[in-house]
Amino acid sequence: MLKTINPGVYDELSNEEYHECAGLSASAIKLLLDCPARYYHKYLNPNTENKKDTEALLTGSAFHTLVLEPHEFDNRYVRMPHCPKNTKVGLALYNDIVDKHPGKIYLPKKIWSKVDEMHESVLQNEGFLT
């Protein structure tokens, strides 16, 4: 069941809590305005499978956390170096990281770099978070 909260600005609202609230996200509103049929299929159609963690969703969630919940970032995410799992060395490195960081979300280098660049851009924009 979706939670109901009063309209306002919530500094400590996590990304997960935000998406559990009743209402439309900015992305949902844009899709609804652009193509109501696609909106229905994505958000309302009971036959649609759960959305997959796409690169864009992972990037957006990590960026949200880094900018708006920086105190939670290291608790949720770990940087995953390039470690091809089809080699013994790569697989050993991957398994070592997974063993040391259970329950965390692993950010591939490509996503980590993008999130880091976006974060740096925000930090250079004085007044963005005020």
Sequence and secondary structure as in RCSB ss.txt:
>XXXX:A:sequence
MLKTINPGVYDELSNEEYHECAGLSASAIKLLLDCPARYYHKYLNPNTENKKDTEALLTGSAFHTLVLEPHEFDN
RYVRMPHCPKNTKVGLALYNDIVDKHPGKIYLPKKIWSKVDEMHESVLQNEGFLT
>XXXX:A:secstr
  B   SS  TT  HHHHHHBSS  HHHHHHHHH HHHHIIIII TTS      HHHHHHHHHHHHHH HHHHHH
HEEEE    TTSHHHHHHHHHHHHHSTT EEEEHHHHHHHHHHHHHHHHSTTTT 
